[in-house]
């Protein structure tokens, strides 16, 4: 425990080694909550002397010992965070005493090392994230989007993709974040797949049309995978709107989703392409007659050759959902097997091959 005698010794002993030792000892005692009220008052006075110490070693030892303490005086934390990088970075990255306003001030006044330290904090608020993105430093932004503890608003993510979407240093870690809005996920799918297309064309001497087919197929698979159950950010109407706006709401992606059991996406997407309310599309799709569905698909510019596939998929969906429930893997396997068997007589070889190719069966 800190004693008055130790405090006097610190004040009277000019050696750097002893001051470093005292900085570590007193700082650790404060962090561990081992100081009495009187000892804490003495310690705080010593801290205020140490932050003005001429030796970087002393200030660095103090910063390391106090960086995780919730009890460090705010003026001491601010002094340490304003010091040279060797002293300030541990405090900037870890100290919970620093407020969002303090962190934004650091971002605005310091260089990339301090900004990256802010971006690495266990928790970064949305306002601090906005300030980090405003630095326009790609390394800082890459560090931020790599941090799952960073609260980044959807608008800010969209702005990052607008400016740095094709930058793998940024889009790759963003794609790996644990929680992404559905529209951001869809944009990332497109960006990552576009890179794959360019790579295939450049390195495998593929004809442009073949590369484009592979690109579209890969992108559609990845987009439909966003519809997996449990996606807390799932917004089917938002996803459909974005796909439609960007001319990616294709017939194949709609059929792919249907044949993987996602009726909600199918109903919403067909309604969007047909220009009718989802409730109306739902009634036409599930009408017991055959003509309403055919007329709806025509209005949605879906290929007529897909009509038997759609009817079969809807029938199988109604049957299997009653028995397989939410077991998506089992449902998908049964759907594909039944479709191939049921449609073999209705499709000629060319169309069946087309169907198998598009579903990747």
N, C-alpha and C positions, 0 to 999 in steps of 0.2 A: 504494500500500500504506500501511497505517496505520503511522505512526512514533511514537516516543516524543515527538518534538518536537511533532507534531500533537496528541497527547494532552495535552501540557502547555499548548498554545495553547488547546485546548478548555476546560481547567480554568480558565485565566486570563482568557479572553475572555467577558465577560458578555452580549454581544449576542445577541438572539434569532435573527437571521438566520444568524449563524455556527453556532449550535447546531443549527438546522434543517439546514443544509448538512452538518454533521458526522454528524447522525443518518442522513441519506440515504446519505452516502458509506460510513460504517462498516457500516450495515445491509446495503447492497448487496454490499459486499466479503465479509461473512460468508455471505450467501445464495449468492454465486457461488463460495464455497470458496477465496477468494484469500488468506486469512489464515494465517500460520504459527501454531504453537502459542503462542508468546509474544505475538504480535499478537492472537490470539483472547482470551487472558487479559485483555489491556488493554481490548479491545473490550467484553467482558462486564462489566467494572467500569464502563465508561462507560455501557453500557445501563442498569445498575442505578441510576446517577445520573439518567439521562434519564427513566426511568419516574416519577421524583418531581419532574420539572421543572414549574414553575408554569405554563409556557406550553403550552396545548393544541396549538399549531402544532408544537412540538417533539415531543411525544408522538405526535401523529398521523403526523408524518414517520417516526418510528421504527417505528410499527406498520405503515405501508405498506411499508417496506423489509424488515421481518422476517416478514411474514405468511406467506410461502411457504417460509421457511427451516426445514429439519429440524434445524438445529444451534442454534437459539435456546435459551438456557437456559430451563428450564421455569418457574422463578420469574418470569422476565421476561415470558414469554408469559401467565402467569396474571395478572400485574399489569396488563398491557395489556388483557386480556380483561375485567377488572373496572373498567376506566376508563369515562369517558363514552362515549356511542354513537359519536361522531365518531372516537374512538380505537379503541374495542373492536370495532366491527362487522367491519372487515377481518380482524382476527385470529380472531374467532369463526367467521367464514365459511370461512377458508382454512387456518389453522394445524393441521398434523398433529401438533404437539407436545401439543395438548390431548387428554386421554383421554376415553373415554365418561363416566367419573365426573365429569370436569370439565364436560363439556357438559351432563350432566343437572343438575348444580349450577347452571349458568348458566340453564337452562330454569326451574328452580324459583325462582330468586332475581331474575331480570331480567324485563323487560317484553317486549311483542310484537316490537319491533325486533330485540332480541337473539335471541329465539326463532326468528324468521323467518330470521335469519342462520344459525342452526344447521340449520334445515330446508333451506337452500340448499347445504350443503356437498357436495363432490364425492361423498362417501360418508357415509351415515347408517346406523348399525347399527340392528337391530330394537329393542334396548332404548332407544336414544335416540328412535327413532320413537314408541315407546309413550309416552315422557315428553312428547313434543310433542303427541300426540293427547290426553293427559290435561290439557293446558292448556285444552281446550274453546274455544280461540280459532279461529274459522272461517277467518280469514285465514292463520294459522299452519298449520292443517291443509291448507288448499288449496295452500299453498306446498310442503308436504311431499309430498302425493300427486302434485304436478306434477313432482317430482324423480325421474327414473328411477334415480338413484344411491342412492335411499333404499331400504333393506331393510325392508319392511313385512310383517309376518306376516299370514297369511290371517285369523286370529282378529281381529287389529287392523283389517284392512280390513272385515271383517263388522261389527265394532262401529261403525266410522265410518259404514257404510251404514245401520245401525240408527238412528243418531241424525241423520245429515246426508244420507241417501240422496236426499231430494227437493231438496237444495240444489245448484243447477246450478254454483255456484262450486266445489263439491267433487266432485260426481259426474262433471262433464264432464272435468276433467283426469285423474281416476282412470280413466275409460274410455279415455283416450288413452295410458295407461301401456304400455310395451312388453311387459310380462310380468304376466299376471294369472291367478290360479287360476280354473279353469273355473266353480266355483260363484259366485265374485264376478262373473265376466263375465256369467253368466246373470242375476244380480240386477240388474246395471247395465242390461242389455238391457231388462228389465221397467221399470225406473225411467225411462229415457230415452224409451221408447215411450209410457209413460203421459203424459209431458209432451206428446208429439206429439198424442195423442188430445185432450187438453184444449185444445191450440192449435187443432186443426181444428174442434172444436165451438164454440169461442169466436169464431173469426174467419171461418169459412166457412158458418155457419148450417146445419151438417149435422145431420140427425136423429141422435139418440143411438144408434140401432141401427146406422146406417151408419158413424158414427164408431167405434163399438166393433168392427165388422167390420174396418175399416181398421187399427185398433190391434192386433187379434189377428193379422191377416195379417202386419203389419210386424214384430211381436214374434217370430212364429214363424220368419220368414225370417232375422232376425238371430240367433236362437237356433241354428238349424240351421247357420248360417255358422260357428259356433264349432267345428263338427266337421271343419273343413278340415284336410287332412293337414299335418303340420309343427307343429301346436299342441302344444308341449312339455308343456303343463299339462293335456292332454286326459285326462279321467277320465269315461268314458262312463257307468259305473254311478253315479258321484257326480252327474252332470248329470241322469240319469234319475230318481234318487231325489229330487233337489231339485224337478224339474218335477212329479213325482207329489205330493210333499208340499204344493206350492203350487197344486195343481189345474190345472196347465198342461200336463200330459202328455196332450194332446188327440189324437184320431184323425188330424186334419189334419197335425199336426206329425210324427206317426209316418209317415204316408204321404209327406209331403214329403221326409223324410230318406231313405226307401226309394227314392223316385223320383230322388233325387240321388245314389244309389249307396252310401248308408251302411248296409250290412247289419248291422253290429255294433250301431248305435243301434236299428235296427228290431227285431232279435232281443231286445235287452235291454229295450226299452220294452214290447214285447208280453208278454214274460215278467212284467214288473212289473205290468202291468194285469191279466194273467190270474192272478197269484198263484202262478206256478210257477217252478222253478229255470230259469236261463238255458239250462243244458245240455238240459233237457227241451224247452224251447221251440225250441231249435235243431233238435233231432231232428224235431219235428212240422213245423216250417217247411220243412225240406229233405227230408221224406219224399216219395217218388215218387208216393204216392197223393194224392188230392185231399181226402178227408174229414178227415184229421188237421189240416190247415191250417185248414179251415173250422171245425172244433170249437174250435181254439185261438183263432181270431178271435172266435168267439161268446163264449167265456169271457172274453176281454179287452174285451168290449163294443165291438168295432169294427163299424162299419156293414156290413151284408151286401152293400150295393152296391159296397163296396170290394174284395170278394173277387176279381173278374176283374182289377182293377187290380193287386192284390198278386201274383197268379199271373203276370201278364204281366211285372211288374217283376222278380220273382225269376228268371224264365226269361231275360230280357234281361241281367240282372246276371251270371248264370252264363256266358252267351255272351260278353259284352263284356269281362268281366274277364280272359278268356283272351287276348284280342287287344289290348285297350287298356291293360291294366295299371293303373298309377297316374296315367295322364293323366286327371285328374278332369274338366277342361273338355270334353275329347272324349267321355268317358264320359257326362257329363250331357246333352250335345247329342244323342248317339245314343239315350240312354234316352228323352228326351222325344219325339224324332221317331218312334221305334219304338212307343212307347206310344200316341201319337195315331193312328198307322196301324193298329196291331194291335187297338185297342179300339173303333175307329169302328163296327164291325158289332155289337159286344157292348153298347154303351151307346146309349141313345136320346139325342136332342139335348139334353134337359134335363140328363142326367147328364154328358154330355161337356162341356157348358158349365160345369157345376159343377167338373169335373176341371180344365179349362183355367184357370178362375178361381183355384182353390186353388193351382195350381202357378205361376201367373203366366206361362203360356206365351205 
